[in-house]
Amino acid sequence: MDTPTGARPATPPAELPADRPMSWPVVSSRYLHRDDWVVALREDVITRPGHPEQFSRISLEHPGAVIVMAVDEHERVRCLRQYRHTSGHEFVELPAGLRDAADEPPVETAKRELREEVELEASDWRLLLSTWSSAGISDEVHDIFLARGLSHAPRGDFEMRHEEAEMEVFWTPVTDLLEAVLQGRVRQGPLAQAVLAYEVLRQRGTLEAH
């Protein structure tokens, strides 16, 4: 059909941004490190599709992790202070843990970590975000949950060890935590992502829509 004189052609709707799964050819692989823990360091020699050039890439194999933003009826968040040797900081963090239990759904891992780390359980769970932690080096995925309807739940016989044995647990208002993120005083990635997502949903009025 002809476009009327002086009228602009209709613009097709823009495609919404989305990641796409893809795999380039792998020539060879070898493990640089693997032990009885759940992570391993692998070197792959790969090629660009349709090109002969070969080059290596290092991959940190990781089972993924869950993070829990637990918010009480006073709009306070349950936080931790935990030492991280690699980064040389004691970070303000949210309860979190590895997905190291075979075939356990992420939300069940999140429930277990919330109970073990801060002795809480929740009646209301929502997946806020699922993000790749550092896609250029690791296959680690973070499933970030919002937990509400909180109540006390003893951790049972779970033993806090190593850095966890020195953790400080505290409450802080969501608004204070948001300001700390925006001012760069709190920089732990999953926490920042969780707080920003929570604020966006709050402003949209969709926190209850799930």
Backbone torsions as a table, in degrees:
resi	resn	phi	psi	omega
1	MET	NA	135.7	-179.5
2	ASP	-70.3	145.8	175.0
3	THR	-81.0	130.8	178.9
4	PRO	-55.5	145.4	-179.7
5	THR	-54.2	131.3	177.8
6	GLY	83.5	-8.7	-178.9
7	ALA	-92.5	144.9	177.1
8	ARG	-78.6	142.9	174.0
9	PRO	-60.7	146.7	178.8
10	ALA	-63.1	134.7	178.6
11	THR	-86.9	125.8	179.1
12	PRO	-64.4	147.7	179.8
13	PRO	-61.0	138.4	-179.6
14	ALA	-70.5	142.5	176.3
15	GLU	-73.3	131.2	179.3
16	LEU	-68.1	141.0	179.9
17	PRO	-60.5	139.1	178.2
18	ALA	-158.4	140.1	172.6
19	ASP	-69.9	153.4	179.5
20	ARG	-127.9	133.5	175.5
21	PRO	-66.6	143.1	-179.1
22	MET	-160.7	150.2	177.6
23	SER	-141.9	121.3	176.7
24	TRP	-85.7	155.4	-177.8
25	PRO	-59.4	134.6	178.0
26	VAL	-106.6	121.2	-179.0
27	VAL	-81.8	-43.2	-179.8
28	SER	-158.2	160.2	177.6
29	SER	-141.1	147.3	172.9
30	ARG	-151.1	149.0	178.8
31	TYR	-89.5	127.6	175.1
32	LEU	-85.2	-28.8	177.7
33	HIS	-157.2	134.9	172.4
34	ARG	-154.9	133.0	177.7
35	ASP	-137.7	-157.4	-175.9
36	ASP	-85.8	4.6	173.0
37	TRP	-84.8	-177.3	-170.8
38	VAL	-93.1	-5.7	-179.2
39	VAL	-108.4	157.3	178.7
40	ALA	-148.8	153.7	-179.8
41	LEU	-111.8	122.7	-173.6
42	ARG	-123.1	142.3	173.4
43	GLU	-111.7	124.6	175.8
44	ASP	-110.9	139.2	167.6
45	VAL	-99.5	121.3	-173.9
46	ILE	-127.8	169.6	175.1
47	THR	-132.3	155.3	169.4
48	ARG	-72.3	142.2	178.8
49	PRO	-55.3	125.3	177.1
50	GLY	80.9	8.0	-179.3
51	HIS	-126.3	142.3	-176.7
52	PRO	-80.1	-18.3	-175.3
53	GLU	-60.6	133.2	177.8
54	GLN	-110.9	143.2	178.0
55	PHE	-152.5	158.5	-174.9
56	SER	-102.7	149.7	174.7
57	ARG	-136.1	138.1	179.1
58	ILE	-96.3	133.7	-179.7
59	SER	-126.8	131.3	172.0
60	LEU	-92.9	109.7	176.9
61	GLU	-76.2	130.0	-173.4
62	HIS	-145.7	137.3	-177.0
63	PRO	-75.1	-7.9	-177.1
64	GLY	97.3	171.4	-176.9
65	ALA	-146.7	158.7	173.1
66	VAL	-114.5	147.7	177.3
67	ILE	-131.4	141.2	-175.5
68	VAL	-124.3	118.9	170.1
69	MET	-95.0	99.9	-177.9
70	ALA	-95.0	116.3	-175.4
71	VAL	-117.2	127.3	-178.5
72	ASP	-90.6	-175.0	-175.4
73	GLU	-70.9	-11.4	177.1
74	HIS	-99.7	13.6	-178.5
75	GLU	60.1	41.4	173.5
76	ARG	-109.8	148.7	-178.6
77	VAL	-109.1	137.1	176.2
78	ARG	-82.9	117.0	-174.9
79	CYS	-121.1	166.4	176.7
80	LEU	-127.4	157.4	162.2
81	ARG	-115.5	121.7	-176.4
82	GLN	-136.4	134.8	177.7
83	TYR	-74.5	134.4	176.2
84	ARG	-123.2	108.8	-173.2
85	HIS	-61.8	-43.6	-176.4
86	THR	-58.7	-40.1	-175.8
87	SER	-93.5	-10.3	178.5
88	GLY	65.3	37.3	179.4
89	HIS	-141.5	155.8	162.9
90	GLU	-99.3	109.8	-172.7
91	PHE	-94.1	147.1	162.9
92	VAL	-79.0	123.0	-174.4
93	GLU	-134.6	173.6	170.2
94	LEU	-104.9	157.6	174.5
95	PRO	-54.6	137.3	-174.3
96	ALA	-159.4	165.4	176.9
97	GLY	-171.7	162.9	179.4
98	LEU	-72.2	149.5	171.7
99	ARG	-88.1	67.8	-173.7
100	ASP	-102.1	6.1	175.5
101	ALA	-99.6	117.3	-172.4
102	ALA	-56.4	128.5	173.4
103	ASP	65.0	10.4	177.1
104	GLU	-77.5	126.2	178.3
105	PRO	-58.1	144.9	-177.6
106	PRO	-53.3	-40.4	-177.7
107	VAL	-65.9	-31.9	178.1
108	GLU	-70.9	-38.4	174.2
109	THR	-62.2	-41.3	179.3
110	ALA	-62.1	-41.9	178.6
111	LYS	-62.6	-41.2	-179.8
112	ARG	-66.4	-43.4	-179.1
113	GLU	-66.1	-37.5	179.0
114	LEU	-62.9	-40.8	180.0
115	ARG	-70.8	-44.6	-176.0
116	GLU	-69.5	-39.5	-173.2
117	GLU	-86.2	-37.9	-175.3
118	VAL	-130.6	10.1	175.3
119	GLU	54.6	50.9	175.9
120	LEU	-131.5	153.9	166.8
121	GLU	-130.5	162.2	-175.4
122	ALA	-135.0	146.0	177.8
123	SER	-93.8	-13.2	-175.0
124	ASP	-129.9	119.5	-178.3
125	TRP	-123.7	141.7	179.0
126	ARG	-147.8	134.6	173.7
127	LEU	-78.2	116.0	178.2
128	LEU	-81.2	-50.1	-174.6
129	LEU	-150.5	155.6	167.3
130	SER	-131.9	116.4	-171.4
131	THR	-131.9	152.9	171.7
132	TRP	-83.8	129.7	-173.5
133	SER	-70.2	-42.2	179.8
134	SER	-160.3	82.0	-166.5
135	ALA	-61.5	-21.3	-178.9
136	GLY	-79.1	-12.9	-176.5
137	ILE	-131.5	-21.2	-173.2
138	SER	-139.7	152.5	174.5
139	ASP	-95.1	16.3	-178.9
140	GLU	-68.7	129.4	176.1
141	VAL	-113.7	135.1	176.4
142	HIS	-102.9	119.8	170.7
143	ASP	-98.6	114.1	-172.7
144	ILE	-106.4	118.3	-174.8
145	PHE	-108.7	148.9	168.0
146	LEU	-101.9	127.8	178.9
147	ALA	-120.7	128.9	178.3
148	ARG	-136.5	174.2	-172.8
149	GLY	69.3	54.4	-170.3
150	LEU	-85.1	148.3	172.9
151	SER	-152.6	162.8	-177.8
152	HIS	-69.3	141.4	176.3
153	ALA	-146.9	114.2	-178.3
154	PRO	-62.5	146.9	-178.2
155	ARG	-78.4	-4.4	177.5
156	GLY	71.1	-136.5	-176.3
157	ASP	-91.6	10.5	177.6
158	PHE	-65.4	130.4	-177.2
159	GLU	-103.8	123.7	175.7
160	MET	-75.9	122.9	-176.1
161	ARG	-131.1	162.3	175.9
162	HIS	54.9	-129.8	-178.3
163	GLU	-61.8	-34.2	-179.3
164	GLU	-61.8	-29.7	-178.9
165	ALA	-67.4	-17.1	-179.2
166	GLU	-106.4	6.1	-176.2
167	MET	-67.3	142.4	170.4
168	GLU	-101.6	133.7	-179.8
169	VAL	-112.8	133.9	-177.6
170	PHE	-155.3	164.1	174.6
171	TRP	-101.7	145.3	172.8
172	THR	-146.9	141.8	179.6
173	PRO	-60.7	145.1	177.5
174	VAL	-54.6	-42.2	-177.4
175	THR	-62.9	-39.7	178.3
176	ASP	-66.7	-39.5	-179.9
177	LEU	-67.1	-39.6	177.1
178	LEU	-61.3	-45.3	178.6
179	GLU	-63.0	-39.2	178.7
180	ALA	-62.5	-37.7	177.0
181	VAL	-67.4	-48.3	-176.3
182	LEU	-67.1	-28.3	178.8
183	GLN	-88.5	-1.9	178.2
184	GLY	77.0	15.6	178.3
185	ARG	-84.2	-22.1	177.0
186	VAL	-126.2	119.8	-169.0
187	ARG	-128.0	10.7	178.8
188	GLN	-71.4	125.1	-167.2
189	GLY	-55.4	-57.2	-177.9
190	PRO	-59.3	-37.0	177.2
191	LEU	-62.4	-47.3	-179.9
192	ALA	-59.9	-44.0	179.8
193	GLN	-62.1	-43.5	-178.6
194	ALA	-63.5	-46.8	-176.7
195	VAL	-66.0	-41.6	180.0
196	LEU	-66.7	-41.1	177.4
197	ALA	-63.7	-41.8	178.6
198	TYR	-59.5	-44.5	-178.4
199	GLU	-65.6	-40.6	178.1
200	VAL	-61.9	-46.9	179.9
201	LEU	-64.6	-36.6	177.4
202	ARG	-62.4	-45.8	-179.0
203	GLN	-66.3	-33.0	177.1
204	ARG	-75.8	-15.2	-177.7
205	GLY	75.2	26.5	-175.8
206	THR	-115.5	15.7	179.5
207	LEU	-61.4	-30.1	-177.9
208	GLU	-89.1	-9.9	-173.4
209	ALA	-88.6	90.0	176.1
210	HIS	-158.2	NA	NA
